[in-house]
């Protein structure tokens, strides 16, 4: 794994550390995906934060494009910040054709790089707010908007509606890519859904922190587990998928408490091994993690076994009601 530091300081005056595991050539269409994750510390809770965070997204996308990335994934709720006080999320939420996603489309189009832009989505037809991620093509086309299906904790249930739609799949550089958001990455049936639909890469924008405020206003005494130690590698290995986890780093300080994000981003191959992942030093600055996800370089675990084909448990076509 190679490390470099961006000598330019971008729009917000902060360097970007780059961690890579790349082939000599950018994967050709249909053979692989050069995937980039941005792990950063964003601003939160105001319209001005949206502009600052989108400017930083542009820094990351432009830098990733220098490396030939086909797709850049930002952390959960990147446009506004995640840990917002009561009512702020609804006030900052936008429809999928609103100014934040339009700016994301412009950034992607000008860089020639796909983008996963997480944002709070307001559905004008229902007035519901969703924890969402816009998946944008390299030409700026809005390919898909994924809405989070599994909400974590009372905070999310108070602020968002849970989607009942199974996650969709898009093609980026001829590779089939699915999106999950944070807590969703912990549910094995969602990976089974993707594997059975022919996905090859799963990307997971997230905002996992250490301790946080509970529904009864107490602080949690048990830190949130680092799921990149076991769950993420296991899901990648079992279903034969590339799995990417794009977390925040640093702090957010809404009025109710302080959030210290884990900064544990990485990309795991179908063998369950980390291709590129942050270390302790990488958590101190914003980072890009870039790796080539090439299915042909990761053969099945066994010449005769195929867990997708051989699995005798089938998923239901719909999900049960949300809690």
WOZIRA-V406890 format. One record per pair of residues at least 24 apart in sequence whose C-alpha atoms are under 8 Angstrom apart, sorted by the first residue. I is the first residue (numbers start at 1). J is the second residue. Records with the same first field share a line. If there is no record, write none. Layout:
I->J  J
This chain:
1->275  276
6->63
10->56  59
11->55  56  59
12->52  55  56
14->286
15->285  286
16->60  285  286  287  288
17->282  285  286  287  288
18->287  288  289  290
19->276  277  278  287  288  289  290
20->276  289  290  291
21->275  276  290  291  292
22->290  291  292
23->292
26->68  292
27->292  294
28->173
29->173  174  175
30->173  174  175
31->174  175  294  295  296
32->173  174  175  292  293  294  295
33->69  70  71  172  173  175  292  293  294
34->68  69  70  71  290  291  292  293
35->69  70  71  72  290  291  292  293
36->64  69  70  71  72  73  288  289  290  291
37->72  73  74  244  245  246  265  266  288  289  290
38->72  73  74  75  246  247  286  287  288  289
39->74  75  246  247  248  249  263  265  286  287  288  289
40->75  247  248  249  250  285  286  287
41->248  249  250  251  286
42->78  81  248
43->80  81  252
44->80  81  82  83  84  252
45->80  81  84  85  88  89  92  254
46->80  92
47->80  92
49->79  80  81
50->79  80  100
51->79
53->78  79  80
54->79  100  103  104
58->107
60->288
61->107  108  111  113  115
62->111
64->288  290
65->111  112  113
69->113  290
70->113  114  138  172  173
71->113  114  115  116  138  172
72->113  114  115  116
73->115  116  117  203  205  246
74->115  116  117  118  205  246  247
75->117  118  205  206  207  246  247  248
76->118  119  133  181  182  205  206  207  246  247  248
77->118  119  120  131  132  133  207
78->117  118  119
79->117  118  119  120
80->119  120
81->252
82->207
83->252  253  254  259
84->254
85->254  255  256
86->159
87->159
89->120  159
90->120  122  129  159
92->120
93->119  120  121  122  129
94->120  121  122  123
95->121  122  123  124
96->121  122  123  134  145
101->134
104->136  140
105->136  137  139  140  141  142
106->140
107->140
108->136  137  138  139  140
109->137  138  139  140
111->138
112->138  139
113->137  138  139
114->138  139  140  172
118->205
128->160  161
129->159  160  161
130->160  161  162  163
131->160  161
132->181
133->181
137->172
143->170
144->168  170
146->179  180
148->180  181  184
149->184
150->183  184  322
151->183  184
152->183
153->214  215
154->214  215
155->215
162->322
164->318  319  321
165->318  319
166->318  319
169->194  199
175->199  200  201
176->200  201
177->201  202  203
178->202  203
179->203  204
180->204  205
181->205  206
182->206  207  208
185->232
186->227  231  232
188->235
189->315
191->235  239
192->239  308
193->315
195->239  240  241  308
196->308
199->241
200->240  241  242  295
201->241  242  243  244  293
202->241  242  243  244
203->243  244  245  246
204->243  244  245  246
205->245  246  247
206->245  246  247  248
207->247  248  261
208->247  248  261  262
209->259  260  261  262
210->259  260  261  262
211->259  260
212->257  258  259
213->256  257
226->262  264
228->264  265  266
232->268  272
233->268  269  271  272  273  274
234->272
235->272
236->268  269  270  271  272
237->269  270  271  272
238->270  307
239->270  307  308
240->269  270  271  300
241->269  270
242->267  268  269  270  293
243->267  268  269  270
244->268
249->283  284  286
250->283  284
267->291
269->293  298
270->298
271->298  301
